[in-house]
Amino acid sequence: MGIKRFFKSEQKTIGKATLIIAIFIVFSRILGLIRDRLLASTFGATIELDIYFASFKIPDLIYSIVLAGGVLVSLLPLFSDYYKKNEKEAWKLINSIINIFLVALIVIAFFLFIFTPELISLILPGLNPDYVGETVNLTRLLFLAVFFLGLSSIFSTVVNYFNRFLIYSIAPVLYNLCIILGILFLAPKIGIFGPAIGVVVGSFLHFLIQFLCSLNYGYKYSLILDVHYEGVKDFFKLLFPRIISAAAGQINLLVITAISSTIAVGAITFFNLADNLRFLPVGFIGISFATAVFPHLSKSVTDKNMSEFSINLRKVFQDVLYLALPISILTFVMRDLIVSIILKTGEFSSLAVEITGACLGIFALSLVFQCLEPTLLRAYFSIKDTKTPAIISLIFLATNFILSFLFVELLKQNEFLNSFILNMFHLKSPEHVLLLGLVFAYNISLVIDFILLSWFLKKKIGGLDLKKSIIKISISSIPMLMVALFIIGLFNKMALDNFWINLLEFSLVALFSFATYFIFTYILKTEEAQRIKQFLLNTLDKTLK
C-alpha cells in the first residue's frame, strides 16, 4: 500500500469502522498498559510519580477550556453541513477555527508561565514544598502537548468525516509509543522528565499524521481570522456548552487530585493507574462504537432521516451492552489479578496492587454506564444539542464535589464503615481507605450523570426498546460469573503468585467465562450472538477455501 493510498483508505460501514477503531484502540491501550507498567516499575508509588500525574491536571483543564476536548463532536456536524454545500466554505471554517485557537493558546501560555506556581499550590495543597519547583517545570513542559493535541482535534474532524478511521486510530498509538520510548531511553538520565518529553513528541505525531491525511482532501492553510463568519459563530454556540461539560470533568479530577494529595503519598498514583485501567474497556467498547457511529448519526440528521438515526443508535447500544456487562463483572472479580499482571513489577509493591485493585473494582461497578455514555453523548451532538449535556455535567460536578467531601469525612469518623471497606477489598493498610471514598463518590456521580443523560434523550427522540436485550444478557451473565468464580477458587487453593501463573489464571477465566456467556446468549437468541456465529462461520469458510 503506497503512502497516498494509505492516507485515503476508507472504512465506510459502521461495522468495518468499529472493527478498525477497536483493533487500534486495543493496541493503543496495550501500549498504555505497558507505559503504566514501566512507570510503576521505574518509579513505584512515589512522590515523583504523584507529581507526574498531577502535572497533567492544569494542561488538561486548559485543553478542556480552549478546545473543550470535544472539538470533533461540536465541529463534525457543522463541517458535514458545510462540505455538502460548498467545499471552499468548509475549509474556510477549519482555518478560521485553527487561527482563533492559536491566538487563544498564545495568550493562555503567557499567563500560565507566570502563574503556574500559584496554580500548583492551589491544586496540590498537600504537596511537599521541596517538589513544587519540579511540578511547575513539568506542568510548563506538558503544556506544549496541549498545542499539538488541540490542532490534532481539529483535523480529527476532517479525518472522521472522510471515514479515515485507520489514520484516526493510529494517532494515539504513536502517542503512547513515544511515552514508552521516553521512559526507556530518557528516564534513566533525566528522571520523570523522560516520559514528559515523550508526551510532547507523541502529541506532535498525533497531530502530524492527521494533518497529512487532511492535505489529501484539499486542505490548505490560510491566514483567515474571521470571528464574524457564520460557521464560526455556529461552532462556538455548540462548543461553549461543551466547554462547560469538559471543564466540569477536569475540575472533578482536580478535586480528587487535591484531596488525594492530603491523604498519603501514592494516592494520586493509585487513582490514576486504576483510572487508566478502566479506560481499556471504555476505549475498546464505548469509544470505538461511538466514534464509528457518530458520522452516520450526523449524516442521518443532515438528511432528516431520524428513522435511520434511531436504528443505528439502538444497534450500537445493544452491541455495547452485550460486551460491556460481562467485562464489567469480570473486571470486578479479577481486579487484583489484572493489576498484578499489568503493574506488579520493580518498585510497585503488593500493597500498591491491593489499593489500585480496590480502586479498579469500584470503577468496574459503573463500567457499563461508562461504556454507553460516549454513544449517548454523540447522539446529543448529532442533533446539535450540547446544552443538555452541559447542564447535566454541572450536576455531575456538584454531586461529585459534595459526595467526595461527605464520604471522606464519614470514613474519617465512622470506624465501622472504615472497617467494612477494608474487609470488602481485603486491604491491610488503612491509610488509603479515604481514597476509596473518593473513588466511590466519583463512580456514583458517573451513574447519576448517565441516568440523567438517558432520561432527557428519551424525551427528545423516544425510547430504544432495550429491555429484552438487557434481560437476556443479564441472565447469561449469571452462569458466566459462576464459571469465573469456580476457576478463581481453584487457583486460590494453589496459593501460587507469579506473573505466568496469574496470566494463565486470567486467560482461563476469560476464555471459559466468555464461552459460557456466548453459549447462553446464543440459546436465548440475542442478535449479537447470532452475528458473532455468522462472523465465525464466514471466517472459517474463507479460511477453508
N, C-alpha and C positions, 0 to 999 in steps of 0.2 A: 504494500500500500504506500503510494507516494505521499509526500507531505501535504500537498494540496488536497488530495483525495481524503487523507486522514482528517483534515480540518473540516471537510464537507460531508463526512459520514453521518447519515441521518438515522434517527430512531423515532419513527412517526407514530407507532401504535403505543397505547398505554402499557401493554404487556411487555413489549420489547424495551421500551424506555425504562420501565420499572426494573427489569432484569439487569440492564446495563448499570443503572444507578445503584442497585442493590449490591451488585458484584464489587463495584469500586468503593462503595461505602464500607462494605465488609473489609476490603483490602486496606482502605484508609484507617478504619477503626483498629484493625490488627496492628498496623503501624503505630497507631495511637497507644495501643496497649504495650507494644514494645517500647515506645517512648516513655510511658509511665513506669514500666519495669526498670528501664535504665536509670530513670530519675530516682526511683526508690532505692535501687541498688547502689548508685553513686553517692547519693546524699542522705538517704534514710529519712525518717520523720523528724527532721531537724529544723531549726530556726531558718537555715538557709533555704530550704525548700518551701517553708511557710512564706518567706518574703518573695520567692519566685512567683508563687501562685497569687499572692496579694498584689504584686506589681502589675498584674493584668487588669485589676479592677477599674482603675481610673481610665486607661486607654479603652477598655471595653465600654465603659459608660459614655465616653466621648463619642465613640463609634456609634453607639445607640442614638445619641442625641443628634449628631451630624447627619448620619445616614440611616439611623433607626434600626440597623441590622436587618432592614426589611425593604430596601430599595426594589429588589426583584419583585416582591409581591405587590408593591404600590405602582411600579413602573410598567410591568409586563402588560396589564390590561390596556393601559394608555398607548404603549408602543404598538400593541396589536391593532388598536383602532387606527392610529396614525399611519402605520405601514400599509394597511389595507387600502387607505385612501390616497396617500402620497408619500412615497419613499423619502423624498428630499426633506419633507417636513418631519418625518420620523427621526432622521439623522440630526436635524437641527435641534430637536427635543433632547436627544442624547448629549450633544455637545454643550447645550445650554446648562444642563444639569451638572456635567463634568466641571465646567468652569465655575459655577456657583459653589460647588463642593470644594474646589481648590482654594478659592478665596476664603471660605469659611475656615478651612483647615489651617491656613497660614496664620490667621488671626488667633485661633484657638491655641496653636502651637506656641505662639509668642507668650500668651498668658500662662499656659501650662508650665513652660520652662521656668517662669518666675515663681509661681505659687505651688509647685509640686511639694516642697517640704511641708507646707501648711496642710495640704490635702492629705498627705500621708499620715500626718499626726491625727487628722480627723477620722480617717477610716481604720486606723490601726492604733487605738488608744492604749492597747496593752503591749505594744512593741518596745523591746529594749532599745534605749536611745543609741546604743553602740551600732545598731543596724539600720538606723534611719537613713544615713548617707548612702548606703548600698542600695536600699529600697528606692530612694529618689532617683539614682542613676539608672537603675533597671527600668523604672517607670518611664523615664525620658527616652530610653532606647526603644522600648516596646511601642512607644507612640508612633515610630516610623512604620510599624506594621499596619497601623490604622490607615495611613495614607494609601498604601498599596491595596489593602483589603477593601477600602472604600471604593477605589477605582474598579476593582475586580467585581464588586457587587453590581456596578452599573453595567459592565459588559456581560455579566451573567444574564441580564435581561435579554440581550441580543442572542446569546448562545442558546438560551431556553426557547426563545421564540422560533428559532430555526431548527428546533428539535435536535440540537447538537449536545445531547446529554453525555456522550462519551467525553467530550472536552470538559464539560462542566464537572464531571465526576473525577477526572484526573487531577484537577486543581488541588483539592485537599490532600491527595496522595503525595504530591510534590511538597506541600506544606509540612506534613508530618515527617517526610523523609529528611528534609533539611534540619528539622529539630533533632532527629536521631543522630545525624552526622555531627551536629553541634555538640551533642552530649559526648559522643565517642571521641572526637578529634580535638575539640576546643576546651571542654570541661576540665580535662586533666591539667591544662595550662592556665586557664583563666576562671575556673570555677563555674559558678552559676550563670555567669555572663555567656558561657558557651552555648547552652540551649537558647538563650535570649537572642543571640546573633542568628541562630538557626531559624528562630521565629521570623525575624526581619527578612532574611533571604527567602524563606519559604513563602512569605506573603507576597514578595515581589514576583516569584514564579507563578503563584496563584493568579495574580493579575495578568502576567505576560501571556500565558497560554490562551486565556480567554480574549485578550486584546488581539492577538494574532489571528484567532478564529474570526473575530468580527471584521477584520480587514478583508477577508474573503467574501464578505457580503455587502461590500460597498461603503463601509465606514471610512471616513476621512476626518481627521481632527481639524477644527476651525475655531478661531477665537471669537466665539459668539457668547455674549453675556446679556441676554435679553430677559430680564426678570418680569417683563410685562407680556411675554409670549404666552398665549392662551394655554398651550400644553404645559408650560412650567407652572402656571397658576393651578391647573388641574392636578398636576403631580403633587404639589405641596398641600393641596386640600386633602389628598389621600394620605400623604406622608405624615402630616402633623399628628393625626391621631395615632399613627403607627409609632411615631417618636415617643408618645406617651406610653404605649404598650411596651416597647422595647426598653425604654428607660426604667419603667417600673420593674421589669425583670432584673435589670442590672442593679437597681437600688436594693431589691430584695437580697441579692447576693452580697452587696456591700454591707447590709445589716448583719447577715450571717458571718461575714468575714470579721467585722468589727467586734461582735460578741465572741466569736471564736478566739480572737487574739487575746481575750482576757481569761479564757478557760484554762488552757495549758499549751505548752509547746507541742506542735504536731497536729493540733485540732484543725487548723486551716488545711493542712496537707491531707488529712483523713477525709475531710468533706470533699475536697476537690478530686481526689483519686476515686472515691465512690461515685461522685457526680460524673466523672469521665467514663466509668464502667457502665453506668446505667444508660449512657448515650449510645452504647454499641447497639442494643436492640432498637432504641428510639431512632437512630440513624438508619439502620438496616431496614426496619419495617416502616416506621412512621414517616420519615423524611423522604425515603425513596419513592414510596407510593404517592405522597403528597406532591413531590416535585414533578413526577411523571404525569399526574392527572391535571396539574394546575393549568398548563397551556390549553388543554382540552376544555376545562371548565370555563376559562376566559373566552375561548372562541365560541363556545355554546351560548354564552351571554351576548357576545357581539352579534351572533347570528339569530338571537332571540329564540333559541331552541331550548327552553327550560325543561322539556321532557328528557332530552339527551343529557342535560346537566344533572338531573336527579338520578338517572340510570347510572351514570358514571360515578357519581358520589356514593350511591348505595353500594355499588360493586366494590369500590375501594374500601369502604367502611367494613364490609363483610370480610374482605381479604385480610385487612389489618387485624380485625378481631380474631380471625382464625389463627393467625400466627402469634399475636401478642399475648393472649390469655395463657396458653401453655408455657410460653417463655417467661412470663412474669412469675408463674407458680414455681417453675424450676429454678429461676434465679433466687427466689426466697429460700428454697430448701437447700440449695447448693452455694449459698452466699460466701461462706468461709472457704469452701473448696475453690471457687472461682478466684477469689482474692489471693489465695495461697498460690495457685498455679501461675497467676499473672505477676504478682508483686513480691512474693516471699523470696527474696534473694539479697545477698550482700548485707547492707545496713538496715534492711527492712525486717523487723523482728516479728515473732509470733504474736506478741501483744498488739503490734500495729495491724497485723492481719485480722485479729479479732474485732478491733474497733472499726476498721474500714469495712469489714464484712457486715457488722451490725448496721452501719450507715447504708450499705448496699441493700440489705434486707428490707429496710424501711422504704427505700426508693422503689423496691420491687412491688410493694403494696399498691402503688399508684401507677405502675408501668403501663397498664392497658390504656389508661387515660392519657398518659404522656405520648403514647404511640398514635392515638387517634387525633390528638389536638392539632398537629401540623396540617392534616387534611381539612379539619374543621375550620381552621383559620383561613386556608386558601379558598374555601367555599365563600367565606365572607368577602375576601379580597376580590374574587371573581365577579361578585355583584357590586363591587366598588363600595363596600361598606367597611370602612376602617374605624368608624366612630364607636360602634358597639363593642368590638374587642378592646378598644382603648379605655372605655368606661369600666369594663369588666376587669381590665388589668389593674386599674386603680383600686378596685375592691380586693383583688388578689394581693396587692401591695399592703393595704391596710390590714387585711386578715393575717398575713404572714407576720407583719410587724407586731401586732397585738399578741398573736399566739406564741411567737418566739420569746418575748419577754415573759409571758404568762407561764409557759412550760418551763423555762429556765428557773423562774422563781419557785414554782411548785416543786421542782426536783431539788432545789436547794433546801427547802423547808420540810418536805414530806419524805421521811426515811422509808416508809412502806413503798411508795411509788418508785423511789430510787432503787430499792432492793428488787422490786418486781421487774424493772427494766434490765437490771444486771443479770438476774436469773433467766429472763426471757432470751437474752442473747449470749448467755454463758460467759459473761465478761468477768475478769478478775480484777481489773483496775477501775475504781470508782471515779477517778478524776476526769474521765471523758464522758460520763453519763449526761452531763449538761449539753454536750454536743449532740447527743441523740435526741434530746428535747428539741433542739433547733431543726434537726432533720425531720422529725415528726411534724413540727409546725409547718415546715415548707411543703411537705407532701400533702397534708390536709388542705393547705391553701391551693395546691395544684388541682386537687379533686374538685374543690368548690369552683375554681376557675372553669374547669371543663364542664361541670353541670350547668353553669350559667350560660356559657357559650352555646351548648347544645339546646338549651331551652329557648333562647332567643332566635337561634337559626331555625328551629322548628316553627316558630311564629312567622318567619319570613317565607320559607319555602315548603313547609309542610313536613310531616314525618317520613321516615325512610323505611319503616316496617322491618325492623331488625330483630324482633322478638324471637321468631322461630330459630334464626341463626344463633342467637345468644344462648337459647335453651340447649340446642344440640351440642355446641362446643363446650358448654359448661358441664353437661352430663358426661361428655367424652373425657373431660379433664380429670374426673374422679378416678377412674381406673389408671390413668396415666400417673397421677400422684401416688397411688398405691404401689405401682411398679417402681417408681423413683425411690420411695422411702424403703422399700424392700432391699434394693441394691445398695443404697447408702448404709442400711443397717448391717449388711454383710461385710462391707468394708470397715465399718466401725468396730466390728468384732475382731478384725485382723489387727487393729491398732498399729497400722503402719502409716508413716507420714514422710513421704519424699515426693519430689516433683513427678517422677514417672508413675508412681502408684496413684497419685492424685489425678494425673492426666488420664490414666486408664479408667479410674472411677468415674470421672466426668464424662468420658466418651461413652462408657457403657450405660450410664444413666440417661444421657441424651439420646442415644440410639434406641434403646428399648422403650423409653418413655414416649418418644415421638412416634415410634412404630405402633405402639398401643393406641395413642391418640388418633393416628391416621386410620387405623382399622375401625375404631368406634365411630369416627365421623363419617367414614365411608358406609358403614352399616346404617347409620342414621340419615344417609343420603344428603349430606351437605354439598352445596355447589362446589366449594373449594376442593373437597376430597375427590369429587368426580373429575375436576380439571387436572388435579395432580395425577390421577390414574391415567388420564388420556395423554398427558405430557410424557409420563414414563413409558407408556406403550409406544408412542410415536418415536421417542428417543431410541427405544430398544429396536423398533422396526428399522430405523435408519442405520443403526449400528450393524444389524444382521445383513442388511443389503450391502 
